[in-house]
């Protein structure tokens, strides 16, 4: 956008417009008062400048999330673009309540909120993941980390726990929405390159364009690494694009295109002794079988938004095709097609003279997967072992009402109802019990909440139900048919800003029934046999605290020349069995009790920043539900330096794990280790230095 400032004499040009009908040419110049000069700003712009209807601004999203009577946060991309932006750990490093750890410094990760899907270190589960409000999850509930691109996001909305009901999600963990850059919000061009240790390289070219009622945004990236560990090479190419068309002043439609191909070698788990001796090594069997996870994914989605007075209507649709080649203990070959249709309506008309907001919607999704398993012969397909056809269907409806009661109080009432179907037909191979099945799950998850706010302080409380049917990874066991996981969560929290201090704090307690866990199978299974089935009663509870303090005492309402900012995110999670016949009150394995991350940065108004970063897990992390084997506590220290500007050249240098700590970033989860060392430890990366440059014009 170009701005031209110029001054015009009021008598020479503006007088005819201000004194219509006068005859200045016959007026005595001496009788006129001297005309003052006025400065006029004329703005010449390319393309459309009106805001997008389909993609809210960060400010609008923050205002919307502030209405949630529970844990919620908007993560601005500028926060994580000050350093390497590769893994979900980079993206959510300062997000309290979000446990995000890569398996081996790459896309594959353990991503969990409030203990959701805490067993999974691959192919995420337990969260609703969206792009601009359109679900990315496949129809059985799983999602792929490679389909997420923090570089093409303007910001990320996070709803922790059962707080995303107004967006169609009723999972225990909540929802994460990657909100796209558009030709309106990110006009112009940009080039970004990151590189560093372990032969890490990530390049991205992007462009935002707009003309009249049309706008478009493209992001094309390449990522590769040799990896800290042997056999952890990764190579990926991603295209993210969207095209917007403002059909009328109150109607806009946007088309999304995603295309990605990704190849990842899997180094596997190590024993604790192997981790301490040589954390770079790969598990022998992973090398022998050349274990990998390679796939292509193509996605088309659309969102149309129409506004009429105080009513907004959203129509969404999506289709995803995925072709997976996954040599592990066997070679897993899957081809899937998933489709989604959705409708939502939001109205803000007053009710009985009180401020009121109601949102309701319905989503239907269906997925079909052709799955085959082959013998793994050095990473290649051997003989066919089994072949299944899998179909999943979901019908979800939801409604949430917020009513302003006065004196700063707002009540929230809502519910989500779901019907989910999971069907597997064995086409070829052995047919043990439940190898073919057709299961239907139904649930109603209610929500009651209350929010109070005064100036820049907010306090909230809620009681919420949550519900999650099993994905295909959990739904087929030879002994026990799976039930859906359900929970009732109680939450109390506060967020706000006071002078130089910002905070976001939540305390929650969730009573979970039929949690999907790998536990010992009951009779008639063989003694010691385990499988992913439903645990009886479990408890998930904890504290999420994020703070941001200017140690120079500068108010967040000011724009000082310098700040010294201490940011920290503390996540305490106590996940345990509740008087279980087998496990008593043992901790559920998989996640550390405490995770503390933070940074101390000097920042100035010219975009410069510098300071240390840290990560601390002060307690051991159990590997097995019997609590006989654990990963050790650890502490990591880093440092970053750089400058970030809106236009021109931005750059950074970041050091990670500068003390070269040997530690387990995360672990596998098993039922019983019997106190003996097991191959369940995933080493974190050693000392690394990364640098990046970005040029925007």
C-alpha positions as CSV (number, residue, x, y, z in Angstrom):
1,X,0.0,0.0,0.0
2,X,1.4,3.4,-1.0
3,X,0.5,6.6,0.9
4,X,1.0,10.0,-0.6
5,X,0.8,13.1,1.7
6,X,0.2,16.4,0.1
7,X,-1.2,19.8,1.2
8,X,-3.7,21.9,-0.7
9,X,-4.7,25.6,-0.3
10,X,-8.3,25.7,0.9
11,X,-8.9,28.9,-1.2
12,X,-7.5,27.3,-4.3
13,X,-9.3,24.0,-4.4
14,X,-11.5,23.4,-1.3
15,X,-13.3,26.7,-1.2
16,X,-15.7,25.9,-4.0
17,X,-16.8,22.8,-2.1
18,X,-17.2,24.6,1.2
19,X,-18.8,27.8,-0.1
20,X,-21.2,26.6,-2.8
21,X,-22.9,29.5,-4.7
22,X,-20.3,32.1,-3.6
23,X,-18.5,34.2,-6.2
24,X,-14.9,34.3,-4.9
25,X,-13.6,35.9,-8.1
26,X,-15.5,39.1,-7.4
27,X,-14.7,39.1,-3.6
28,X,-12.2,41.6,-2.3
29,X,-9.1,39.5,-1.4
30,X,-8.2,41.9,1.3
31,X,-11.5,41.2,3.1
32,X,-10.8,37.5,3.3
33,X,-9.2,35.9,6.3
34,X,-6.0,34.0,5.6
35,X,-7.0,30.5,4.7
36,X,-5.2,27.8,6.8
37,X,-3.5,24.9,5.2
38,X,-5.0,21.5,5.8
39,X,-3.2,18.2,5.3
40,X,-5.1,15.5,3.4
41,X,-4.0,11.9,3.2
42,X,-4.8,10.1,0.0
43,X,-4.3,6.4,0.0
44,X,-3.8,4.4,-3.2
45,X,-4.2,0.7,-2.7
46,X,-4.1,-2.4,-4.8
47,X,-6.9,-4.9,-4.5
48,X,-9.6,-5.1,-1.9
49,X,-9.1,-3.6,1.6
50,X,-12.4,-4.6,3.2
51,X,-12.1,-7.3,5.9
52,X,-12.7,-10.9,5.0
53,X,-15.9,-12.5,6.1
54,X,-14.6,-16.1,6.0
55,X,-11.3,-15.4,7.9
56,X,-11.6,-13.2,11.0
57,X,-8.8,-10.9,12.0
58,X,-6.6,-11.9,15.1
59,X,-8.3,-9.1,17.1
60,X,-11.8,-10.4,16.2
61,X,-10.7,-14.0,17.2
62,X,-9.3,-12.8,20.5
63,X,-12.6,-11.1,21.2
64,X,-14.5,-14.2,20.3
65,X,-12.3,-16.5,22.4
66,X,-12.6,-14.1,25.3
67,X,-16.3,-15.1,25.4
68,X,-15.4,-18.7,26.2
69,X,-16.0,-19.6,29.9
70,X,-12.9,-21.8,29.9
71,X,-9.3,-22.2,28.7
72,X,-8.8,-20.7,25.3
73,X,-5.9,-18.8,23.6
74,X,-5.0,-17.2,20.3
75,X,-1.4,-17.9,19.3
76,X,-0.1,-15.2,17.0
77,X,2.3,-16.5,14.3
78,X,4.7,-13.7,15.2
79,X,5.3,-15.4,18.5
80,X,6.8,-18.6,17.1
81,X,8.3,-17.1,13.9
82,X,11.0,-15.4,16.1
83,X,12.8,-18.8,16.0
84,X,12.7,-22.2,14.2
85,X,9.1,-23.0,13.2
86,X,9.3,-26.7,12.4
87,X,7.6,-28.9,15.0
88,X,4.5,-28.6,17.1
89,X,6.9,-28.1,20.1
90,X,8.2,-24.9,18.4
91,X,4.6,-23.7,17.7
92,X,3.1,-24.3,21.2
93,X,6.2,-23.8,23.3
94,X,4.5,-21.0,25.3
95,X,1.0,-22.4,25.4
96,X,0.0,-23.6,28.8
97,X,-2.0,-26.8,28.8
98,X,-0.7,-28.0,25.4
99,X,1.7,-30.9,25.6
100,X,3.6,-31.0,22.3
101,X,6.8,-33.1,21.9
102,X,8.3,-34.4,18.6
103,X,9.2,-38.0,18.4
104,X,12.5,-37.4,16.7
105,X,12.7,-33.7,15.8
106,X,10.2,-33.9,13.0
107,X,6.5,-33.6,12.3
108,X,5.4,-36.8,14.0
109,X,4.7,-35.9,17.6
110,X,2.7,-36.5,20.8
111,X,0.2,-33.7,21.0
112,X,-2.2,-33.7,23.9
113,X,-4.4,-31.3,25.9
114,X,-5.6,-32.3,29.3
115,X,-4.4,-35.9,28.7
116,X,-6.3,-36.4,25.4
117,X,-5.0,-39.3,23.3
118,X,-2.0,-39.5,25.7
119,X,-0.9,-42.9,24.4
120,X,-0.5,-41.7,20.8
121,X,2.9,-40.6,19.6
122,X,1.8,-40.8,16.0
123,X,-1.3,-39.9,13.9
124,X,-3.0,-37.7,16.4
125,X,-6.2,-38.4,18.3
126,X,-8.3,-36.8,21.0
127,X,-8.3,-33.3,19.4
128,X,-10.5,-31.6,16.8
129,X,-8.0,-29.9,14.4
130,X,-9.4,-27.3,11.9
131,X,-8.3,-24.9,9.2
132,X,-10.5,-21.7,9.3
133,X,-13.2,-23.7,11.1
134,X,-13.2,-26.6,8.7
135,X,-12.2,-29.9,10.3
136,X,-8.9,-31.5,9.1
137,X,-9.5,-34.7,11.0
138,X,-10.4,-37.7,8.9
139,X,-13.8,-39.2,9.6
140,X,-12.6,-41.7,12.2
141,X,-11.2,-38.9,14.3
142,X,-7.5,-39.2,13.5
143,X,-5.3,-36.4,12.0
144,X,-1.9,-36.1,10.4
145,X,0.7,-33.7,11.7
146,X,2.1,-33.2,8.3
147,X,-1.2,-31.6,7.2
148,X,-0.4,-28.7,9.6
149,X,1.7,-25.8,8.4
150,X,2.5,-23.1,11.0
151,X,4.1,-20.9,8.3
152,X,0.9,-20.5,6.3
153,X,-1.1,-19.7,9.4
154,X,-1.8,-16.1,10.5
155,X,-2.6,-17.3,14.0
156,X,-3.8,-20.4,15.8
157,X,-6.8,-20.6,18.1
158,X,-6.7,-23.2,20.9
159,X,-9.7,-24.3,23.0
160,X,-8.4,-26.4,25.9
161,X,-10.6,-29.2,27.1
162,X,-14.4,-29.3,26.6
163,X,-14.5,-25.6,25.6
164,X,-14.9,-25.9,21.8
165,X,-18.5,-27.0,21.7
166,X,-19.6,-23.9,19.8
167,X,-17.3,-25.1,16.9
168,X,-18.7,-28.7,16.8
169,X,-16.0,-30.4,19.0
170,X,-16.9,-32.3,22.1
171,X,-13.6,-34.1,22.7
172,X,-11.8,-34.2,26.1
173,X,-8.8,-32.4,24.6
174,X,-10.6,-29.6,22.8
175,X,-9.8,-28.1,19.4
176,X,-7.0,-26.3,17.5
177,X,-7.8,-24.1,14.6
178,X,-5.1,-23.0,12.1
179,X,-6.4,-19.7,10.7
180,X,-5.0,-19.0,7.2
181,X,-3.2,-16.0,5.8
182,X,-5.1,-14.5,2.9
183,X,-4.4,-12.1,0.1
184,X,-6.1,-9.5,2.3
185,X,-4.2,-10.1,5.6
186,X,-0.8,-10.9,4.0
187,X,-0.5,-8.9,0.8
188,X,2.8,-8.9,-1.1
189,X,5.5,-11.5,-1.2
190,X,7.7,-13.3,1.2
191,X,10.7,-15.7,1.2
192,X,11.7,-17.6,4.3
193,X,14.6,-20.0,4.8
194,X,15.6,-21.9,8.0
195,X,18.6,-24.1,8.3
196,X,20.9,-25.6,10.9
197,X,22.1,-28.6,12.8
198,X,21.3,-32.2,11.6
199,X,21.2,-30.9,8.0
200,X,17.8,-29.2,8.7
201,X,16.5,-27.1,5.9
202,X,13.1,-25.5,5.5
203,X,12.3,-23.0,2.7
204,X,9.0,-21.3,1.9
205,X,7.8,-18.9,-0.8
206,X,4.5,-17.1,-0.4
207,X,2.4,-14.5,-2.1
208,X,-0.8,-12.6,-1.2
209,X,-2.8,-11.0,-4.0
210,X,-6.1,-9.2,-4.3
211,X,-8.0,-7.4,-7.1
212,X,-11.5,-6.1,-6.7
213,X,-13.7,-8.7,-5.0
214,X,-11.0,-11.5,-5.4
215,X,-8.0,-12.4,-3.3
216,X,-5.6,-15.3,-3.2
217,X,-2.7,-16.6,-1.0
218,X,-0.1,-19.3,-1.9
219,X,2.5,-20.9,0.3
220,X,4.9,-23.5,-1.2
221,X,7.4,-25.0,1.1
222,X,10.2,-27.7,1.2
223,X,11.4,-29.3,4.4
224,X,14.2,-31.8,4.8
225,X,16.6,-33.1,7.5
226,X,19.1,-35.9,8.2
227,X,18.0,-35.8,11.8
228,X,19.8,-36.0,15.1
229,X,19.3,-39.8,15.1
230,X,20.3,-42.4,12.5
231,X,17.5,-43.4,10.2
232,X,15.5,-40.2,10.9
233,X,15.7,-38.5,7.5
234,X,12.6,-36.5,6.4
235,X,11.6,-34.9,3.2
236,X,8.4,-33.1,2.6
237,X,6.8,-30.6,0.1
238,X,3.7,-28.7,0.9
239,X,1.3,-26.4,-1.0
240,X,-1.3,-24.5,0.9
241,X,-3.4,-22.0,-1.0
242,X,-6.8,-20.3,-0.7
243,X,-8.9,-18.2,-3.0
244,X,-11.5,-15.7,-1.8
245,X,-14.4,-14.2,-3.7
246,X,-16.6,-11.5,-2.1
247,X,-19.7,-12.1,-4.1
248,X,-21.6,-9.2,-2.4
249,X,-20.9,-6.9,0.5
250,X,-22.4,-9.6,2.9
251,X,-21.4,-12.8,1.1
252,X,-17.9,-14.3,0.7
253,X,-16.7,-17.7,-0.3
254,X,-13.2,-19.2,0.0
255,X,-11.7,-22.3,-1.6
256,X,-8.8,-24.1,0.1
257,X,-6.3,-26.3,-1.7
258,X,-3.7,-28.5,0.2
259,X,-1.3,-30.8,-1.5
260,X,1.6,-32.5,0.3
261,X,4.0,-35.4,-0.1
262,X,6.1,-36.5,2.9
263,X,8.6,-39.3,3.4
264,X,9.8,-40.0,7.0
265,X,12.1,-42.7,8.2
266,X,11.4,-43.9,11.7
267,X,14.4,-44.5,14.1
268,X,12.2,-46.2,16.7
269,X,12.4,-46.4,20.5
270,X,15.5,-47.1,22.5
271,X,16.1,-48.6,26.0
272,X,17.0,-46.1,28.7
273,X,20.6,-47.5,28.7
274,X,20.8,-47.1,24.9
275,X,19.6,-43.5,25.2
276,X,22.2,-42.7,27.8
277,X,25.0,-44.4,25.9
278,X,24.2,-43.4,22.3
279,X,21.0,-41.4,21.8
280,X,21.7,-41.1,18.0
281,X,21.3,-44.8,17.3
282,X,18.2,-46.3,15.7
283,X,16.5,-49.3,17.0
284,X,17.9,-52.4,15.2
285,X,14.6,-53.7,14.0
286,X,13.7,-50.3,12.5
287,X,16.9,-50.4,10.4
288,X,16.4,-54.1,9.4
289,X,12.8,-53.4,8.3
290,X,13.5,-49.9,6.9
291,X,10.6,-48.6,8.9
292,X,9.0,-45.4,7.4
293,X,5.8,-43.4,7.2
294,X,5.4,-42.0,3.6
295,X,2.2,-40.6,2.3
296,X,0.5,-38.2,-0.1
297,X,-2.4,-36.1,0.9
298,X,-4.7,-33.9,-1.2
299,X,-7.5,-31.7,0.3
300,X,-10.1,-29.4,-1.2
301,X,-12.2,-27.4,1.2
302,X,-14.6,-24.5,1.0
303,X,-16.2,-22.0,3.4
304,X,-19.0,-19.6,2.5
305,X,-20.0,-16.9,5.0
306,X,-23.1,-14.7,4.6
307,X,-24.2,-12.0,7.0
308,X,-27.7,-10.6,7.4
309,X,-28.2,-7.9,10.0
310,X,-27.2,-9.7,13.2
311,X,-27.1,-13.2,11.7
312,X,-24.1,-15.0,10.2
313,X,-24.4,-18.2,8.3
314,X,-21.4,-20.5,7.5
315,X,-21.4,-23.3,5.0
316,X,-18.4,-25.6,4.9
317,X,-17.3,-28.6,2.8
318,X,-14.2,-30.7,2.4
319,X,-12.8,-33.7,0.6
320,X,-9.5,-35.4,1.5
321,X,-7.6,-38.1,-0.3
322,X,-4.7,-39.9,1.4
323,X,-2.4,-42.6,0.1
324,X,-0.2,-44.1,2.9
325,X,2.7,-46.5,2.6
326,X,3.9,-47.4,6.1
327,X,6.4,-50.1,6.6
328,X,6.6,-51.0,10.3
329,X,6.1,-54.5,11.8
330,X,4.2,-55.1,8.6
331,X,3.8,-52.9,5.5
332,X,0.6,-50.9,6.0
333,X,-1.0,-49.7,2.8
334,X,-4.1,-47.5,3.1
335,X,-6.0,-45.4,0.6
336,X,-8.7,-43.2,2.0
337,X,-11.4,-40.7,0.8
338,X,-13.1,-38.5,3.4
339,X,-15.8,-36.0,2.8
340,X,-17.5,-33.4,5.1
341,X,-20.5,-31.1,4.9
342,X,-21.4,-28.6,7.6
343,X,-23.7,-25.7,8.4
344,X,-23.6,-23.2,11.2
345,X,-25.7,-20.1,12.1
346,X,-24.9,-17.4,14.6
347,X,-27.3,-14.7,15.8
348,X,-26.7,-11.8,18.2
349,X,-30.2,-10.3,18.5
350,X,-31.1,-9.3,22.1
351,X,-33.2,-11.6,24.1
352,X,-35.7,-10.1,26.6
353,X,-33.7,-6.9,26.3
354,X,-30.4,-8.6,27.2
355,X,-27.4,-9.1,25.1
356,X,-27.5,-12.6,23.6
357,X,-25.5,-14.8,21.2
358,X,-26.6,-18.1,20.0
359,X,-24.7,-20.4,17.7
360,X,-26.0,-23.7,16.3
361,X,-24.7,-26.1,13.6
362,X,-24.6,-29.6,12.1
363,X,-21.7,-31.5,10.5
364,X,-21.8,-34.7,8.5
365,X,-18.7,-36.6,7.6
366,X,-18.0,-39.9,5.9
367,X,-14.8,-41.7,5.2
368,X,-13.9,-44.9,3.3
369,X,-10.5,-46.6,3.7
370,X,-9.1,-49.5,1.8
371,X,-6.5,-51.0,4.2
372,X,-4.1,-53.8,3.5
373,X,-1.2,-55.3,5.5
374,X,1.8,-57.1,3.9
375,X,4.8,-58.9,5.3
376,X,7.7,-56.5,5.8
377,X,10.7,-57.7,3.7
378,X,13.4,-55.1,4.3
379,X,10.9,-52.3,4.0
380,X,9.2,-53.8,0.9
381,X,5.9,-55.5,0.5
382,X,5.9,-59.3,0.9
383,X,2.9,-61.6,0.9
384,X,-0.5,-60.1,1.6
385,X,-1.5,-60.7,5.3
386,X,-5.0,-59.1,5.5
387,X,-7.2,-56.7,3.7
388,X,-10.1,-54.6,5.2
389,X,-12.6,-52.1,4.0
390,X,-13.3,-49.5,6.7
391,X,-16.2,-47.0,6.7
392,X,-16.8,-44.3,9.3
393,X,-19.7,-41.9,9.5
394,X,-20.5,-39.0,11.8
395,X,-23.5,-36.8,12.3
396,X,-22.9,-34.0,14.9
397,X,-25.2,-31.2,16.0
398,X,-24.4,-28.5,18.5
399,X,-25.9,-25.4,20.1
400,X,-24.6,-22.8,22.5
401,X,-26.4,-19.8,24.0
402,X,-24.6,-16.9,25.8
403,X,-26.9,-14.5,27.7
404,X,-25.6,-11.3,29.3
405,X,-27.1,-11.2,32.8
406,X,-25.8,-7.7,33.8
407,X,-23.2,-6.6,36.3
408,X,-20.5,-8.2,34.1
409,X,-22.0,-11.7,34.2
410,X,-22.8,-13.9,31.2
411,X,-24.3,-17.3,31.3
412,X,-23.5,-20.1,28.8
413,X,-25.7,-23.1,28.0
414,X,-25.1,-25.6,25.3
415,X,-25.0,-29.2,24.2
416,X,-23.5,-31.4,21.4
417,X,-25.2,-34.5,20.2
418,X,-23.4,-37.1,18.0
419,X,-24.1,-40.4,16.2
420,X,-20.9,-42.1,15.0
421,X,-20.6,-45.4,13.1
422,X,-17.5,-47.5,12.6
423,X,-17.6,-50.5,10.3
424,X,-14.8,-52.9,9.3
425,X,-15.2,-55.8,6.8
426,X,-12.4,-58.3,6.6
427,X,-11.9,-59.1,2.9
428,X,-8.8,-61.3,3.1
429,X,-6.9,-63.0,5.9
430,X,-7.6,-64.6,9.3
431,X,-10.9,-63.7,10.9
432,X,-10.6,-63.8,14.7
433,X,-13.5,-62.4,16.7
434,X,-14.3,-58.8,16.0
435,X,-12.1,-58.6,12.9
436,X,-15.4,-57.6,11.1
437,X,-17.7,-55.4,13.0
438,X,-20.3,-52.6,12.7
439,X,-20.7,-50.4,15.7
440,X,-22.8,-47.3,16.4
441,X,-22.1,-44.8,19.2
442,X,-24.6,-42.1,20.4
443,X,-24.0,-39.3,22.9
444,X,-25.2,-36.0,24.3
445,X,-22.6,-33.7,25.8
446,X,-24.1,-30.8,27.8
447,X,-22.3,-27.6,28.9
448,X,-23.1,-25.0,31.6
449,X,-20.9,-22.0,32.2
450,X,-20.7,-18.6,33.8
451,X,-18.3,-15.7,32.9
452,X,-17.7,-12.5,34.8
453,X,-15.7,-9.6,33.5
454,X,-14.7,-6.2,34.8
455,X,-12.4,-3.9,32.7
456,X,-9.4,-6.1,31.8
457,X,-10.1,-9.0,34.3
458,X,-12.2,-12.1,33.6
459,X,-13.2,-15.0,35.8
460,X,-15.1,-18.1,34.5
461,X,-16.4,-21.5,35.5
462,X,-18.0,-24.3,33.6
463,X,-19.2,-27.9,33.8
464,X,-19.0,-29.7,30.5
465,X,-19.5,-33.1,29.1
466,X,-17.1,-34.6,26.5
467,X,-17.3,-37.6,24.2
468,X,-15.0,-39.4,21.8
469,X,-15.7,-42.6,19.9
470,X,-12.7,-44.8,19.0
471,X,-10.8,-44.3,15.8
472,X,-9.9,-47.4,13.7
473,X,-6.6,-47.7,15.5
474,X,-8.5,-48.5,18.7
475,X,-11.8,-49.9,17.6
476,X,-10.7,-53.5,16.7
477,X,-9.7,-55.8,19.5
478,X,-10.0,-59.5,19.6
479,X,-11.5,-59.7,23.0
480,X,-13.6,-56.6,24.0
481,X,-15.7,-54.4,21.8
482,X,-14.7,-50.8,22.4
483,X,-17.1,-48.3,23.9
484,X,-16.9,-44.5,23.4
485,X,-14.8,-42.5,25.9
486,X,-16.9,-40.0,28.0
487,X,-16.0,-37.5,30.6
488,X,-17.5,-34.7,32.8
489,X,-15.2,-31.8,33.4
490,X,-15.3,-29.1,36.0
491,X,-13.2,-25.9,35.4
492,X,-12.5,-22.6,37.1
493,X,-10.2,-20.0,35.7
494,X,-9.2,-16.4,35.1
495,X,-7.4,-14.3,32.5
496,X,-6.6,-10.7,32.1
497,X,-4.2,-7.8,32.0
498,X,-3.0,-5.5,34.8
499,X,-0.4,-2.9,34.0
500,X,2.8,-4.9,33.2
501,X,1.3,-8.3,34.0
502,X,-0.8,-10.6,31.8
503,X,-2.1,-14.0,32.8
504,X,-4.2,-17.0,31.7
505,X,-4.9,-19.6,34.4
506,X,-7.2,-22.6,34.6
507,X,-7.9,-25.4,37.1
508,X,-9.8,-28.4,35.9
509,X,-11.0,-31.8,37.1
510,X,-12.4,-34.4,34.7
511,X,-14.0,-37.7,35.6
512,X,-13.4,-40.0,32.7
513,X,-15.3,-43.2,31.9
514,X,-14.1,-45.9,29.5
515,X,-10.9,-44.1,28.6
516,X,-9.2,-45.7,25.6
517,X,-5.9,-47.2,27.0
518,X,-3.6,-50.1,26.4
519,X,-4.4,-52.2,29.5
520,X,-4.4,-55.8,30.5
521,X,-7.2,-57.7,28.8
522,X,-9.7,-59.5,31.1
523,X,-10.5,-63.2,30.7
524,X,-10.9,-65.1,28.5
525,X,-7.7,-63.5,27.1
526,X,-4.4,-65.2,27.9
527,X,-2.8,-64.2,31.1
528,X,-0.7,-61.0,30.6
529,X,-2.3,-60.2,27.2
530,X,-2.8,-56.5,26.6
531,X,-4.8,-54.4,24.1
532,X,-6.3,-51.0,23.6
533,X,-9.7,-51.2,25.3
534,X,-11.7,-49.2,27.7
535,X,-10.3,-48.5,31.2
536,X,-12.9,-48.3,33.9
537,X,-12.7,-45.0,35.8
538,X,-9.9,-42.5,35.5
539,X,-9.2,-38.9,36.6
540,X,-7.7,-36.1,34.6
541,X,-7.0,-33.0,36.6
542,X,-4.5,-30.2,36.6
543,X,-3.5,-26.5,36.4
544,X,-2.6,-24.5,33.3
545,X,-0.8,-21.2,33.9
546,X,0.6,-18.8,31.3
547,X,2.1,-15.4,32.3
548,X,3.8,-12.5,30.6
549,X,5.6,-10.0,32.7
550,X,7.4,-6.8,31.6
551,X,10.2,-6.7,34.2
552,X,10.9,-3.0,33.4
553,X,7.4,-2.3,34.6
554,X,6.0,-1.0,31.3
555,X,2.3,-1.3,30.9
556,X,1.0,-3.5,28.1
557,X,-1.1,-0.5,27.0
558,X,2.0,1.4,26.2
559,X,4.5,1.1,23.3
560,X,7.8,1.7,25.0
561,X,11.2,1.7,23.3
562,X,12.4,-1.3,25.4
563,X,10.9,-4.2,27.2
564,X,12.4,-7.0,29.3
565,X,9.7,-9.8,29.1
566,X,9.5,-13.0,31.1
567,X,7.1,-15.4,29.5
568,X,6.3,-18.8,31.0
569,X,3.8,-21.6,30.5
570,X,3.4,-24.2,33.3
571,X,1.3,-27.3,32.7
572,X,0.6,-29.6,35.6
573,X,-1.4,-32.7,34.8
574,X,-2.4,-35.4,37.2
575,X,-3.8,-38.3,35.2
576,X,-4.5,-41.5,37.2
577,X,-6.7,-44.5,37.6
578,X,-9.5,-44.2,40.1
579,X,-9.5,-47.2,42.4
580,X,-9.0,-49.6,39.5
581,X,-9.1,-53.4,40.3
582,X,-5.7,-53.9,38.6
583,X,-4.0,-50.5,38.7
584,X,-5.4,-49.0,41.9
585,X,-4.7,-45.2,41.8
586,X,-1.6,-45.5,39.6
587,X,-0.6,-42.7,37.3
588,X,-1.6,-43.2,33.7
589,X,1.6,-43.5,31.7
590,X,2.7,-41.3,28.8
591,X,2.9,-37.7,30.0
592,X,5.0,-35.9,32.6
593,X,3.3,-34.5,35.6
594,X,4.9,-31.1,35.1
595,X,6.1,-29.3,31.9
596,X,7.5,-25.8,32.3
597,X,8.6,-23.7,29.3
598,X,9.6,-20.1,29.1
599,X,11.8,-17.3,27.8
600,X,13.4,-14.1,29.0
601,X,13.6,-11.7,26.1
602,X,14.8,-8.1,25.7
603,X,12.7,-6.5,23.0
604,X,12.7,-3.1,21.4
605,X,10.4,-1.1,19.2
606,X,12.6,-1.6,16.2
607,X,12.0,-5.4,16.2
608,X,15.2,-6.5,17.9
609,X,15.0,-9.3,20.5
610,X,17.5,-11.5,22.4
611,X,17.4,-13.8,25.4
612,X,17.5,-17.3,26.9
613,X,14.8,-20.0,26.5
614,X,14.2,-23.0,28.8
615,X,12.2,-26.2,29.2
616,X,12.0,-28.1,32.4
617,X,10.4,-31.4,33.4
618,X,11.1,-31.7,37.1
619,X,9.6,-35.1,37.7
620,X,9.9,-38.6,36.2
621,X,7.5,-39.7,33.5
622,X,6.0,-43.2,33.8
623,X,6.3,-45.5,30.8
624,X,3.9,-48.2,32.1
625,X,0.6,-48.1,33.9
626,X,2.1,-50.4,36.6
627,X,4.5,-47.5,37.4
628,X,7.6,-49.6,37.4
629,X,9.7,-47.9,34.6
630,X,10.1,-44.2,34.1
631,X,11.9,-41.5,32.0
632,X,14.2,-39.2,34.0
633,X,13.6,-35.5,34.7
634,X,15.4,-33.1,32.5
635,X,16.1,-29.4,31.9
636,X,17.0,-27.7,28.6
637,X,18.5,-24.3,27.9
638,X,18.4,-22.3,24.7
639,X,19.0,-18.8,23.4
640,X,17.7,-16.8,20.5
641,X,18.6,-13.5,18.9
642,X,17.1,-11.7,16.0
643,X,15.1,-9.0,14.5
644,X,11.5,-9.2,13.1
645,X,10.0,-6.4,10.9
646,X,6.8,-6.1,8.9
647,X,8.5,-5.4,5.7
648,X,12.1,-6.0,4.6
649,X,14.6,-8.4,6.1
650,X,13.9,-10.4,9.3
651,X,16.4,-12.9,10.7
652,X,17.1,-15.1,13.8
653,X,19.7,-17.3,15.3
654,X,18.5,-19.9,17.8
655,X,20.4,-22.4,20.0
656,X,18.6,-25.4,21.4
657,X,19.6,-27.8,24.2
658,X,22.9,-25.8,24.6
659,X,24.0,-28.1,27.4
660,X,23.7,-31.1,25.2
661,X,21.4,-32.9,27.6
662,X,20.6,-36.6,27.0
663,X,16.9,-37.0,27.7
664,X,13.7,-38.6,26.5
665,X,11.5,-36.1,24.8
666,X,8.6,-38.6,25.1
667,X,8.1,-42.3,25.5
668,X,6.0,-45.2,24.4
669,X,3.2,-46.4,26.7
670,X,2.9,-50.0,27.8
671,X,0.8,-51.9,30.3
672,X,3.6,-53.4,32.5
673,X,7.4,-53.1,32.2
674,X,8.0,-55.4,35.2
675,X,10.7,-52.9,36.3
676,X,13.0,-53.9,33.5
677,X,14.5,-51.6,30.8
678,X,12.4,-51.6,27.6
679,X,12.7,-50.1,24.2
680,X,10.2,-47.3,24.9
681,X,12.3,-44.1,25.0
682,X,12.4,-41.5,22.3
683,X,15.5,-39.4,22.6
684,X,15.3,-35.6,22.3
685,X,17.6,-33.8,19.9
686,X,21.1,-32.9,21.1
687,X,22.7,-29.5,20.9
688,X,21.6,-27.7,17.8
689,X,22.0,-24.2,16.3
690,X,19.5,-22.9,13.7
691,X,19.3,-19.7,11.7
692,X,16.7,-18.2,9.5
693,X,16.0,-15.3,7.2
694,X,12.8,-13.9,5.9
695,X,12.3,-11.2,3.4
696,X,8.9,-9.6,2.9
697,X,7.9,-7.0,0.3
